[in-house]
Amino acid sequence: MYKIAVIIVNWNGKKYLKDCFDSLEAQTEKNFKVIFVDNGSEDDSVDFIKANYLEAELPSLEIVQLRANTGFCFGYNTGIKKALEDKNINYVIVLNNDTKLDEKYVKELQSCAENRPEAGSIQPKVLNFFEKNKIDCAGIYISRDGTAHNRGYGKDEKKYSDEKEIFGANGTASLFTRQALEKTAFPGNNYFDEDHFAFYEDVDLAWRMKKAGFKSYFCPQALAYHVHSGTAGKASLLKAYYLHRNYFFMVIKNFSFGEMIEAFFWRFLSYLQLVLNIFKNKKRETEFVKGYSKGKVALVILKAWGSVIWNLFGLIKKRIFIFKIAKRGK
């Protein structure tokens, strides 16, 4: 009987899987099962896992093959649903395929969760895979325009050594409790909102858990190493589309009207600054749209806004659902 399920969603990530699965095999805590959800990969990822890990030293491994790339949200939800069918599972860890884990990673996450019964999520210290003295993510924080950022990104890892409450857990390698997942799921066991496809789904879940009365903690003893944007890539028009669209999805669903007005005011100013920076060829913005014309980037952003308008009715329905959760959580 396992208490923890580790969910890995993979899409053409074969080159990362050895590091990820070898580090799972090496865990000092063995009280977990692994559910590997493949999103229609075409790089022999599944064959690689079957050949090397089905009869390896993992406590338990189940492979779920999806026919096409359904996105991170549907993939994770598929794994979580399967995990929670086992009534002994108390904790779910969502783990990116482009990670490598310290041998005490699972043990430390479980220990922190057990010591914090009010927690809905536990965030490990995620370090840059190539620069292991730098933070990749120590949790989520929200800026004044409502955008979400990786807490500590690029900073010295020694500055993030204290266990503390944070806004929410990033979806790279965090632990979520059964109770929090079940209490905050949309109808149909939609834990990560599948309308997001990818990006901001973890931020959206963090808001719901916070509104439902759950807390999130940073656990610096649990270490993971992450190839930042290994699967999604650092820049693409599709990534730009989902980032811009899903920001509005998240704000409309979760912010109070006062918070929404303030966020959109600062977001409007940030859009103006973004446009100015692109036309001035500022390094950060030009790297993000490298290889694409400014017209194509503008069209993608307009398309994202159009999708927000198209989905507005559904977003309002989810907003009502979320604020009902918030009332029950108080």
ZASEGU-647269 format. One line per 4 residues: number of its first residue (from 0); their letters; for each residue x, y, z of N, C-alpha, C. Coordinates in steps of 0.2 Angstrom, whole numbers. Example, Ala and Ser with C-alpha at 12.3 -4.5 7.8 and 13.67 -1.06 7.14 Angstrom:
<pts>
0) AS) 66,-28,39,62,-22,39,66,-16,39 ~ 64,-11,35,68,-5,36,64,0,39;
</pts>
This chain:
<pts>
0) MYKI) 4,-6,0,0,0,0,4,6,0 ~ 4,10,-5,8,16,-6,4,22,-4 ~ 7,27,-1,4,33,2,5,39,-3 ~ 10,38,-8,11,44,-12,11,41,-20;
4) AVII) 9,45,-24,9,44,-31,13,50,-35 ~ 18,48,-39,21,53,-43,19,52,-50 ~ 16,58,-52,14,58,-59,19,62,-64 ~ 20,59,-69,25,62,-74,21,62,-81;
8) VNWN) 21,68,-83,18,69,-90,23,70,-95 ~ 23,66,-100,29,66,-105,26,68,-112 ~ 30,72,-116,29,73,-123,35,74,-126 ~ 37,68,-130,44,68,-134,50,71,-129;
12) GKKY) 50,68,-123,55,70,-118,60,64,-117 ~ 61,60,-122,65,54,-120,72,56,-118 ~ 75,61,-120,81,63,-118,82,65,-111 ~ 76,66,-108,77,68,-101,75,62,-96;
16) LKDC) 72,57,-99,69,52,-94,74,48,-90 ~ 80,47,-93,85,43,-89,87,46,-82 ~ 88,53,-83,90,56,-77,84,56,-72 ~ 78,57,-74,72,58,-70,71,51,-67;
20) FDSL) 70,46,-70,69,39,-68,74,36,-64 ~ 81,37,-65,86,35,-61,86,38,-54 ~ 84,44,-54,84,48,-48,78,46,-44 ~ 72,43,-47,67,40,-43,69,34,-40;
24) EAQT) 72,30,-44,75,23,-42,79,24,-36 ~ 83,30,-35,88,30,-30,85,33,-23 ~ 78,35,-23,75,38,-17,76,33,-11 ~ 77,37,-6,78,33,1,71,31,3;
28) EKNF) 66,35,2,59,33,4,56,30,-2 ~ 53,23,-1,51,19,-6,43,19,-6 ~ 40,23,-2,33,22,-1,29,26,-7 ~ 30,25,-13,27,29,-18,26,24,-24;
32) KVIF) 21,26,-28,20,23,-35,21,28,-40 ~ 23,26,-46,24,31,-52,19,30,-57 ~ 16,35,-60,11,34,-65,14,39,-71 ~ 16,36,-76,19,39,-82,14,40,-87;
36) VDNG) 12,46,-89,7,48,-94,11,50,-100 ~ 10,47,-105,13,49,-111,8,52,-116 ~ 10,58,-118,5,62,-122,6,61,-130 ~ 6,55,-132,7,54,-139,14,55,-142;
40) SEDD) 19,54,-138,26,55,-140,27,51,-147 ~ 32,54,-151,34,51,-157,42,49,-156 ~ 45,49,-151,52,48,-150,54,42,-146 ~ 49,37,-146,50,31,-143,51,31,-135;
44) SVDF) 48,37,-132,48,37,-125,46,31,-121 ~ 40,29,-123,37,24,-120,41,17,-120 ~ 43,16,-126,47,10,-127,54,10,-123 ~ 56,16,-122,62,17,-118,61,15,-110;
48) IKAN) 55,18,-108,53,17,-101,51,9,-100 ~ 48,6,-105,46,-1,-104,52,-5,-104 ~ 57,-4,-108,64,-8,-108,68,-7,-102 ~ 68,-1,-99,73,0,-94,70,1,-87;
52) YLEA) 63,2,-86,61,3,-79,55,-1,-77 ~ 52,-5,-81,46,-9,-79,48,-14,-74 ~ 54,-17,-74,56,-22,-70,62,-19,-66 ~ 62,-13,-65,68,-10,-61,66,-9,-54;
56) ELPS) 70,-5,-50,69,-5,-43,64,1,-41 ~ 60,3,-45,55,7,-43,50,3,-39 ~ 46,6,-34,41,2,-30,36,0,-35 ~ 33,4,-39,28,2,-44,28,7,-49;
60) LEIV) 26,5,-55,26,9,-61,20,7,-66 ~ 16,12,-67,11,11,-72,11,16,-78 ~ 10,14,-84,11,18,-90,4,19,-93 ~ 3,25,-94,-4,27,-98,-2,30,-104;
64) QLRA) -4,28,-110,-3,30,-116,-9,34,-119 ~ -8,40,-120,-13,44,-124,-11,45,-131 ~ -16,46,-135,-15,45,-142,-12,52,-145 ~ -13,57,-142,-11,64,-145,-9,68,-139;
68) NTGF) -6,74,-141,-3,78,-136,-9,82,-133 ~ -12,80,-127,-18,83,-124,-16,89,-120 ~ -10,90,-119,-8,96,-114,-6,93,-107 ~ -3,98,-104,-1,96,-97,-7,95,-92;
72) CFGY) -12,99,-93,-17,99,-88,-21,92,-89 ~ -23,90,-95,-27,84,-96,-22,78,-94 ~ -16,78,-96,-11,73,-94,-10,72,-87 ~ -10,78,-83,-9,77,-76,-16,75,-73;
76) NTGI) -21,77,-75,-28,75,-72,-29,68,-73 ~ -27,65,-79,-27,58,-81,-23,54,-75 ~ -17,56,-74,-13,53,-69,-16,54,-62 ~ -18,59,-60,-21,61,-53,-27,57,-52;
80) KKAL) -32,56,-57,-38,52,-56,-36,45,-55 ~ -31,43,-59,-29,36,-58,-26,34,-51 ~ -22,39,-49,-19,39,-43,-24,39,-37 ~ -29,43,-37,-34,44,-32,-39,38,-32;
84) EDKN) -39,34,-37,-43,28,-36,-41,23,-31 ~ -34,24,-29,-32,20,-23,-33,24,-17 ~ -37,22,-13,-39,25,-7,-33,26,-2 ~ -28,23,-3,-22,23,2,-18,29,0;
88) INYV) -19,32,-6,-15,38,-8,-17,44,-5 ~ -12,47,-1,-14,53,3,-11,59,-1 ~ -5,58,-5,-1,64,-8,0,62,-15 ~ 0,67,-19,1,67,-26,7,72,-28;
92) IVLN) 12,69,-31,18,73,-33,17,74,-41 ~ 17,80,-43,17,81,-50,24,83,-52 ~ 27,79,-57,34,80,-58,35,80,-66 ~ 39,86,-68,41,87,-74,46,81,-77;
96) NDTK) 46,79,-83,50,74,-85,57,77,-86 ~ 58,83,-86,65,86,-87,68,88,-80 ~ 67,84,-75,70,85,-68,74,79,-66 ~ 78,80,-61,83,75,-58,82,77,-50;
100) LDEK) 81,72,-46,79,72,-39,85,70,-35 ~ 86,74,-29,90,72,-24,87,66,-21 ~ 91,61,-18,89,55,-15,84,55,-10 ~ 84,61,-6,79,62,-1,73,66,-2;
104) YVKE) 72,68,-9,67,72,-11,60,70,-9 ~ 58,64,-10,52,61,-8,51,61,-1 ~ 56,59,3,56,58,10,55,65,13 ~ 58,70,11,58,77,14,51,80,12;
108) LQSC) 48,79,6,42,82,4,36,79,9 ~ 37,72,10,32,69,14,32,71,21 ~ 38,72,24,39,74,31,36,81,32 ~ 37,85,27,35,92,27,27,92,27;
112) AENR) 24,88,23,17,88,22,14,85,29 ~ 17,80,32,14,77,38,15,82,44 ~ 20,86,44,21,91,49,17,97,48 ~ 13,98,42,9,104,41,2,101,38;
116) PEAG) -2,99,43,-8,96,41,-13,101,38 ~ -12,108,39,-16,113,36,-14,114,28 ~ -8,111,26,-6,112,19,-10,109,14 ~ -10,112,8,-13,109,2,-8,107,-3;
120) SIQP) -2,111,-2,3,109,-7,10,111,-3 ~ 15,107,-5,22,108,-3,27,109,-9 ~ 31,114,-9,35,116,-14,42,114,-12 ~ 46,110,-16,53,109,-15,57,115,-17;
124) KVLN) 64,114,-16,68,119,-18,71,116,-25 ~ 68,120,-30,70,117,-37,76,122,-40 ~ 82,118,-41,88,122,-44,89,121,-51 ~ 92,125,-54,94,125,-61,98,119,-62;
128) FFEK) 96,115,-67,100,109,-69,107,110,-71 ~ 109,115,-74,115,116,-76,119,121,-72 ~ 116,125,-68,119,129,-63,116,128,-56 ~ 119,123,-53,115,120,-47,116,125,-41;
132) NKID) 119,130,-41,119,135,-36,114,140,-36 ~ 110,140,-42,105,145,-43,98,142,-43 ~ 93,146,-40,86,144,-39,83,144,-46 ~ 79,139,-48,75,139,-53,68,141,-51;
136) CAGI) 66,138,-45,59,140,-42,59,138,-35 ~ 57,143,-31,56,141,-24,48,143,-22 ~ 44,142,-27,37,143,-26,34,149,-31 ~ 28,150,-30,25,155,-34,24,162,-31;
140) YISR) 25,168,-34,23,174,-31,19,178,-36 ~ 15,182,-34,11,186,-39,13,193,-38 ~ 14,196,-44,16,203,-45,9,208,-45 ~ 10,214,-45,4,219,-44,0,219,-50;
144) DGTA) 2,216,-56,-2,216,-62,-5,209,-62 ~ -4,205,-57,-8,198,-57,-4,193,-60 ~ 2,194,-64,6,189,-67,10,185,-61 ~ 11,179,-63,14,174,-58,22,173,-60;
148) HNRG) 26,173,-55,33,172,-56,36,166,-52 ~ 42,164,-54,45,159,-50,49,163,-44 ~ 47,161,-38,50,164,-33,58,162,-33 ~ 62,167,-32,69,166,-32,73,165,-38;
152) YGKD) 70,165,-44,72,163,-50,79,166,-51 ~ 84,162,-53,91,165,-54,95,167,-49 ~ 92,167,-42,96,169,-37,100,164,-33 ~ 105,165,-29,109,161,-25,104,156,-21;
156) EKKY) 105,150,-22,101,145,-18,102,145,-11 ~ 107,148,-8,109,148,-1,104,153,2 ~ 101,158,-2,97,163,1,90,160,2 ~ 89,154,0,82,151,1,83,145,5;
160) SDEK) 84,145,11,85,139,15,80,139,21 ~ 75,143,22,71,143,27,64,140,25 ~ 61,135,29,55,133,28,50,139,29 ~ 45,140,25,40,146,26,34,145,22;
164) EIFG) 29,148,24,23,149,20,24,153,14 ~ 21,151,8,22,154,2,15,155,-1 ~ 14,159,-7,8,159,-10,5,153,-13 ~ 10,149,-16,8,143,-19,13,139,-22;
168) ANGT) 12,133,-24,17,128,-27,17,128,-34 ~ 23,128,-37,24,128,-44,23,121,-46 ~ 21,120,-53,19,113,-55,25,109,-57 ~ 31,111,-56,37,107,-59,38,101,-55;
172) ASLF) 38,101,-48,40,95,-44,37,95,-37 ~ 31,98,-37,27,99,-30,23,94,-28 ~ 21,94,-21,17,89,-18,10,92,-17 ~ 5,89,-18,-2,91,-17,-6,86,-13;
176) TRQA) -10,88,-8,-13,83,-4,-20,81,-7 ~ -22,74,-6,-28,72,-8,-34,77,-6 ~ -34,79,0,-39,83,2,-40,89,-1 ~ -34,93,-3,-35,99,-6,-37,98,-14;
180) LEKT) -34,93,-17,-36,92,-24,-43,90,-24 ~ -46,86,-20,-53,84,-21,-58,90,-19 ~ -56,94,-14,-60,99,-12,-60,105,-17 ~ -55,106,-21,-54,112,-26,-55,110,-33;
184) AFPG) -56,103,-35,-57,101,-42,-64,104,-45 ~ -63,106,-51,-69,108,-55,-73,101,-56 ~ -79,102,-58,-83,96,-59,-80,91,-65 ~ -81,85,-63,-77,80,-68,-70,78,-66;
188) NNYF) -69,80,-59,-62,79,-57,-57,83,-61 ~ -58,89,-63,-54,93,-66,-49,97,-62 ~ -44,94,-60,-40,97,-54,-36,103,-57 ~ -32,102,-63,-29,107,-66,-34,109,-72;
192) DEDH) -36,115,-72,-41,117,-77,-39,115,-84 ~ -42,110,-87,-40,108,-94,-41,113,-100 ~ -45,118,-98,-45,124,-103,-39,127,-104 ~ -34,127,-99,-28,130,-100,-23,127,-105;
196) FAFY) -24,120,-105,-20,116,-109,-13,116,-106 ~ -9,121,-106,-3,122,-102,-2,129,-100 ~ 2,130,-95,4,137,-93,-2,140,-88 ~ 0,142,-83,-4,146,-78,-9,141,-74;
200) EDVD) -9,134,-76,-13,130,-73,-11,129,-65 ~ -5,129,-64,-3,128,-57,-4,134,-53 ~ -4,140,-56,-6,146,-53,-13,147,-51 ~ -17,144,-56,-24,144,-55,-26,139,-49;
204) LAWR) -23,134,-49,-24,129,-44,-22,132,-37 ~ -16,135,-37,-14,139,-31,-19,144,-28 ~ -22,147,-32,-27,152,-30,-33,149,-27 ~ -36,143,-31,-41,139,-28,-40,137,-21;
208) MKKA) -34,134,-20,-32,131,-14,-32,136,-8 ~ -29,142,-10,-29,147,-5,-36,149,-3 ~ -40,150,-8,-47,152,-7,-51,147,-3 ~ -49,141,-4,-52,135,0,-50,135,7;
212) GFKS) -45,139,9,-42,138,16,-36,134,17 ~ -33,132,11,-27,128,12,-21,132,11 ~ -15,130,15,-9,134,14,-4,130,10 ~ 1,134,8,7,131,4,13,133,8;
216) YFCP) 18,128,8,24,129,11,30,127,7 ~ 35,131,8,42,130,4,46,125,9 ~ 48,119,6,52,114,9,59,114,6 ~ 64,118,9,70,118,6,75,112,7;
220) QALA) 73,107,11,76,101,12,75,96,6 ~ 69,97,2,68,93,-3,71,97,-10 ~ 75,93,-13,79,96,-19,77,93,-25 ~ 76,97,-30,75,94,-37,79,99,-42;
224) YHVH) 81,96,-47,85,100,-52,81,100,-59 ~ 81,106,-62,76,106,-68,79,110,-74 ~ 78,107,-79,80,110,-86,75,115,-88 ~ 76,121,-86,70,126,-87,68,126,-94;
228) SGTA) 61,125,-95,58,125,-101,60,120,-106 ~ 62,114,-103,65,109,-107,60,106,-112 ~ 54,105,-110,49,102,-114,46,108,-119 ~ 44,113,-115,40,118,-119,44,123,-123;
232) GKAS) 51,123,-122,55,127,-126,55,135,-123 ~ 60,138,-124,60,145,-121,56,150,-125 ~ 55,149,-131,51,154,-135,48,151,-141 ~ 41,152,-141,37,150,-147,31,154,-147;
236) LLKA) 28,154,-153,22,158,-154,16,154,-150 ~ 16,148,-150,11,144,-146,12,145,-138 ~ 18,146,-136,19,147,-129,17,154,-127 ~ 18,159,-132,16,166,-131,8,166,-130;
240) YYLH) 5,162,-135,-2,162,-135,-5,160,-128 ~ -3,154,-126,-5,151,-120,-4,156,-114 ~ 2,159,-113,4,163,-108,0,169,-107 ~ -1,172,-113,-6,178,-113,-13,177,-112;
244) RNYF) -15,171,-115,-22,170,-114,-24,167,-107 ~ -20,163,-104,-21,160,-98,-20,164,-92 ~ -16,170,-93,-16,175,-88,-23,178,-87 ~ -26,179,-92,-33,182,-91,-38,177,-89;
248) FMVI) -37,171,-91,-41,165,-88,-41,165,-81 ~ -35,165,-78,-33,165,-71,-36,171,-67 ~ -35,177,-70,-37,183,-66,-45,183,-66 ~ -48,182,-72,-56,182,-72,-59,177,-67;
252) KNFS) -56,171,-67,-59,166,-62,-58,167,-55 ~ -52,170,-53,-50,170,-46,-49,177,-42 ~ -49,183,-46,-48,189,-43,-55,192,-41 ~ -55,196,-35,-61,200,-34,-61,205,-39;
256) FGEM) -67,209,-39,-68,214,-44,-62,220,-43 ~ -61,221,-37,-56,226,-35,-49,224,-37 ~ -47,218,-36,-41,215,-38,-40,215,-45 ~ -46,213,-49,-46,213,-56,-44,219,-59;
260) IEAF) -48,225,-57,-47,231,-60,-40,234,-59 ~ -37,233,-53,-30,235,-51,-25,231,-56 ~ -26,224,-56,-22,220,-60,-22,222,-68 ~ -28,223,-70,-28,225,-77,-25,232,-79;
264) FWRF) -26,236,-74,-23,243,-75,-15,242,-76 ~ -12,238,-71,-5,237,-72,-3,233,-78 ~ -7,228,-79,-6,224,-85,-6,228,-92 ~ -10,233,-92,-11,237,-98,-4,241,-99;
268) LSYL) -2,244,-93,5,247,-93,10,243,-95 ~ 10,237,-93,16,232,-95,15,230,-102 ~ 9,230,-105,9,229,-112,12,234,-116 ~ 10,240,-114,13,246,-117,21,246,-117;
272) QLVL) 24,244,-111,31,244,-110,34,238,-115 ~ 30,233,-115,32,227,-119,33,229,-126 ~ 28,232,-129,28,235,-136,34,239,-137 ~ 35,244,-133,41,249,-133,47,245,-133;
276) NIFK) 48,240,-129,54,237,-128,56,233,-134 ~ 50,230,-137,51,226,-143,54,230,-149 ~ 51,236,-150,53,240,-155,59,244,-154 ~ 61,244,-148,68,247,-146,73,241,-146;
280) NKKR) 71,235,-148,76,229,-148,79,228,-141 ~ 75,229,-136,78,227,-129,79,219,-129 ~ 85,217,-126,87,210,-126,82,205,-124 ~ 79,206,-118,74,201,-115,68,200,-120;
284) ETEF) 65,205,-123,60,205,-127,61,202,-134 ~ 67,204,-137,69,202,-143,71,194,-143 ~ 73,192,-137,75,185,-137,69,181,-136 ~ 64,183,-133,57,180,-132,54,179,-139;
288) VKGY) 54,184,-144,51,183,-150,56,182,-156 ~ 62,179,-154,67,178,-159,65,173,-164 ~ 66,175,-171,64,171,-176,57,173,-179 ~ 53,177,-175,46,179,-177,46,186,-179;
292) SKGK) 42,188,-184,41,195,-185,36,198,-180 ~ 37,205,-179,33,208,-174,26,208,-175 ~ 24,207,-182,17,207,-184,14,200,-182 ~ 18,195,-182,16,188,-180,14,188,-173;
296) VALV) 19,191,-169,18,191,-162,12,195,-160 ~ 11,201,-163,5,205,-161,-1,201,-163 ~ -1,197,-169,-7,193,-171,-9,188,-165 ~ -3,184,-163,-4,179,-158,-7,182,-151;
300) ILKA) -5,188,-149,-8,191,-143,-15,193,-144 ~ -17,196,-150,-24,197,-152,-28,191,-152 ~ -25,185,-155,-29,179,-155,-30,177,-148 ~ -25,178,-143,-26,176,-136,-32,180,-133;
304) WGSV) -32,186,-134,-37,190,-131,-44,188,-134 ~ -44,186,-141,-51,184,-144,-53,178,-140 ~ -49,173,-139,-50,167,-135,-53,168,-128 ~ -51,174,-125,-53,175,-118,-61,178,-119;
308) IWNL) -62,182,-124,-69,184,-125,-73,178,-127 ~ -71,174,-131,-75,168,-133,-77,163,-127 ~ -72,163,-123,-73,158,-117,-76,162,-111 ~ -78,168,-111,-80,172,-106,-85,169,-101;
312) FGLI) -90,166,-105,-96,163,-101,-94,157,-97 ~ -90,153,-100,-87,147,-96,-83,150,-90 ~ -79,155,-91,-74,158,-86,-79,160,-80 ~ -84,164,-82,-89,166,-76,-92,161,-72;
316) KKRI) -94,155,-76,-96,149,-72,-91,146,-67 ~ -85,146,-70,-80,143,-65,-78,148,-59 ~ -79,155,-61,-78,160,-56,-83,159,-50 ~ -89,158,-52,-95,157,-47,-93,150,-43;
320) FIFK) -91,145,-46,-89,139,-43,-83,140,-38 ~ -78,144,-40,-72,145,-36,-74,149,-29 ~ -79,154,-30,-80,159,-25,-85,155,-20 ~ -89,150,-22,-92,146,-18,-88,141,-14;
324) IAKR) -82,139,-17,-77,135,-13,-74,140,-8 ~ -73,146,-9,-70,151,-5,-74,152,1 ~ -81,152,0,-86,153,6,-86,147,11 ~ -85,141,8,-85,135,12,-79,135,16;
328) GK) -73,138,13,-67,137,16,-66,142,22 ~ -70,147,22,-70,152,28,-73,149,34;
</pts>
